[in-house]
Amino acid sequence: MAAVSLDAHWDHQEKRLKTPLHIEDAEGVRAAEIRLQYDPSVLSTDELQIRSGSVWNGNASVVVNVNEEEGSIIAFVFSAEPIEQADGDLLEVDFALASARAKRKPISIDLQKVELNEGRIEIETPPVVGTDEYDLEVPSIKDLDSERRHDHLLPPFLQRWHRRFDPTHIDELMREGIGQQKSGCFVGPLRPALSI
């Protein structure tokens, strides 16, 4: 069963929001349909800014439909041969800011659909239209890192908290973490260098 995650970082040189869609356990994938929704008053993109990701190893074709007025992207990525490597980027989308004022506005990207091999390969907890754990939401461009966050490298129970964490959620987060540890205890800290 495959798993996907939407990542993002701000490229200061290109002045672009780099938004790769990462996939794990991708062996056997030959085709993918991906749907994204963004706020066109904040971000802009076009077909030339959307390409197949590293997991295809340069062997995929991409057909893209971008509705710039509505802020919607429908992308079909396909290859004659199935993917051999397990993990990598399924699709890469570059966004520019729609205006100078947009850098102060919240950024919201809704990953609405990922379908693999016309549904024959299942995705663990598929993305849906509307709010879910796959969406990218940040207060503004300045709140984004200049390098990839690699959310997919976080433990599964932390991935959905990574961008939306609120101090009031700490009890639920700890319960989830403890529940997924076989020993019944939470292992940490995640970044020892920052601990006291």
C-alpha positions as CSV (number, residue, x, y, z in Angstrom):
1,M,0.0,0.0,0.0
2,A,1.4,3.3,-1.1
3,A,1.6,6.5,1.0
4,V,1.8,10.2,-0.2
5,S,2.7,13.5,1.4
6,L,2.8,17.1,0.1
7,D,5.9,19.0,0.9
8,A,6.9,22.7,0.3
9,H,9.8,25.1,0.6
10,W,10.6,28.6,-0.7
11,D,13.3,28.9,-3.3
12,H,14.9,32.3,-2.7
13,Q,16.9,32.3,-5.9
14,E,14.0,31.4,-8.2
15,K,11.4,33.2,-6.1
16,R,9.2,30.1,-6.3
17,L,7.3,27.9,-4.0
18,K,8.5,24.4,-4.7
19,T,5.8,21.8,-3.9
20,P,6.8,18.2,-4.5
21,L,4.3,15.4,-3.9
22,H,6.3,12.5,-2.3
23,I,5.3,8.8,-2.5
24,E,6.5,5.8,-0.6
25,D,6.1,2.1,-1.6
26,A,5.7,3.1,-5.2
27,E,6.8,-0.1,-6.8
28,G,4.5,-1.1,-9.7
29,V,3.0,2.3,-10.3
30,R,2.6,3.2,-14.0
31,A,0.1,6.0,-13.9
32,A,-1.1,8.6,-11.4
33,E,-3.9,11.1,-11.4
34,I,-3.4,14.1,-9.1
35,R,-5.7,17.0,-8.3
36,L,-4.7,20.1,-6.4
37,Q,-6.6,23.3,-5.4
38,Y,-4.8,26.5,-4.5
39,D,-5.8,30.2,-3.9
40,P,-5.2,32.0,-7.2
41,S,-5.2,35.4,-5.4
42,V,-2.0,34.2,-3.6
43,L,-0.3,31.8,-5.9
44,S,0.0,31.3,-9.7
45,T,1.3,28.5,-11.9
46,D,0.9,27.1,-15.4
47,E,1.6,23.9,-17.3
48,L,5.3,24.7,-17.8
49,Q,5.8,24.7,-14.0
50,I,4.5,21.2,-13.5
51,R,6.6,18.1,-14.2
52,S,7.1,14.4,-13.3
53,G,9.1,13.8,-10.1
54,S,12.3,11.9,-9.4
55,V,10.5,8.6,-8.7
56,W,9.9,8.2,-12.5
57,N,13.6,8.5,-13.3
58,G,12.9,10.7,-16.3
59,N,10.8,8.1,-18.0
60,A,7.3,9.5,-17.6
61,S,5.0,11.8,-19.6
62,V,2.8,14.4,-18.0
63,V,-0.5,15.8,-19.2
64,V,-1.6,18.9,-17.2
65,N,-4.8,21.0,-17.1
66,V,-4.4,24.2,-15.0
67,N,-7.4,26.5,-14.5
68,E,-5.6,29.7,-13.3
69,E,-8.9,31.5,-12.6
70,E,-10.2,28.8,-10.3
71,G,-6.8,27.7,-9.0
72,S,-7.1,24.0,-9.9
73,I,-4.6,21.5,-11.2
74,I,-5.3,18.1,-12.8
75,A,-2.2,16.2,-13.7
76,F,-1.8,12.8,-15.3
77,V,1.6,11.2,-15.1
78,F,2.3,7.9,-16.8
79,S,5.0,5.6,-18.0
80,A,5.3,2.6,-20.3
81,E,7.2,0.7,-17.5
82,P,6.3,0.6,-13.8
83,I,8.3,2.4,-11.2
84,E,11.1,0.4,-9.8
85,Q,12.4,2.5,-6.9
86,A,10.4,2.5,-3.7
87,D,10.3,6.2,-2.7
88,G,10.6,9.6,-4.4
89,D,8.7,12.5,-5.8
90,L,5.6,11.7,-7.8
91,L,5.0,15.2,-9.1
92,E,6.7,18.6,-8.8
93,V,4.8,21.9,-8.9
94,D,6.3,25.3,-8.8
95,F,4.2,28.3,-7.8
96,A,5.0,32.0,-8.0
97,L,3.3,34.7,-5.9
98,A,0.3,36.2,-7.6
99,S,1.3,39.7,-6.5
100,A,3.7,41.6,-4.2
101,R,1.0,41.7,-1.5
102,A,0.6,37.9,-1.7
103,K,3.7,37.3,0.4
104,R,1.8,38.5,3.5
105,K,-1.2,36.3,2.8
106,P,-1.9,32.7,4.1
107,I,-0.9,29.9,1.7
108,S,-3.3,27.1,1.3
109,I,-3.0,24.1,-1.1
110,D,-5.5,21.3,-1.0
111,L,-4.3,17.9,-2.2
112,Q,-7.7,16.6,-3.3
113,K,-7.0,13.3,-5.1
114,V,-4.2,10.9,-5.9
115,E,-5.1,7.8,-7.8
116,L,-2.5,5.2,-8.8
117,N,-2.9,2.8,-11.7
118,E,-6.6,3.8,-12.1
119,G,-7.3,2.8,-8.5
120,R,-5.6,-0.6,-8.6
121,I,-2.9,0.4,-6.2
122,E,-4.4,1.6,-2.9
123,I,-3.2,4.6,-0.9
124,E,-3.1,4.6,2.8
125,T,-5.8,7.1,3.9
126,P,-6.4,8.7,0.4
127,P,-6.6,12.5,0.3
128,V,-10.0,14.1,-0.1
129,V,-11.5,17.4,-1.2
130,G,-11.5,19.8,1.8
131,T,-9.4,19.8,5.0
132,D,-7.3,16.8,5.8
133,E,-3.8,15.8,6.8
134,Y,-2.4,16.2,3.3
135,D,-3.1,19.9,2.9
136,L,-0.4,22.6,3.0
137,E,-1.4,25.6,5.2
138,V,1.1,28.2,6.3
139,P,0.5,31.8,7.5
140,S,2.7,33.3,4.8
141,I,5.8,32.7,2.6
142,K,8.1,33.9,5.4
143,D,6.9,31.0,7.5
144,L,8.2,28.5,5.0
145,D,11.7,27.0,5.2
146,S,14.2,27.6,2.4
147,E,14.9,23.8,2.3
148,R,12.6,20.8,2.1
149,R,11.1,19.7,5.4
150,H,11.0,16.0,4.4
151,D,7.7,15.4,6.2
152,H,7.7,11.8,4.9
153,L,10.8,11.1,7.1
154,L,8.8,11.8,10.3
155,P,7.1,9.0,12.2
156,P,3.5,8.5,10.7
157,F,1.8,9.8,13.9
158,L,3.8,13.1,13.7
159,Q,3.3,13.8,10.0
160,R,-0.3,15.1,10.3
161,W,0.7,17.4,13.1
162,H,3.8,18.9,11.4
163,R,2.2,22.0,9.9
164,R,-0.8,22.5,12.1
165,F,0.5,21.8,15.6
166,D,-1.1,23.8,18.4
167,P,-0.1,23.6,22.0
168,T,-3.6,22.5,23.0
169,H,-3.0,19.3,21.0
170,I,-0.1,18.0,23.1
171,D,-2.2,15.5,25.0
172,E,-3.6,13.9,21.9
173,L,-0.1,13.9,20.2
174,M,1.5,12.2,23.2
175,R,-1.3,9.5,23.3
176,E,-0.8,8.8,19.6
177,G,3.0,8.5,20.0
178,I,2.8,6.3,23.0
179,G,0.1,4.1,21.3
180,Q,2.4,3.5,18.4
181,Q,5.5,2.5,20.4
182,K,5.6,-1.3,21.1
183,S,7.3,-0.6,24.4
184,G,4.5,1.6,25.5
185,C,6.7,4.6,26.0
186,F,7.4,7.7,23.9
187,V,11.0,7.9,22.5
188,G,12.5,11.4,22.2
189,P,13.4,14.1,22.0
190,L,13.2,14.2,18.1
191,R,16.0,16.9,18.0
192,P,18.3,16.2,21.0
193,A,20.4,19.3,20.1
194,L,17.4,21.5,21.0
195,S,16.7,19.8,24.3
196,I,17.8,21.3,27.6
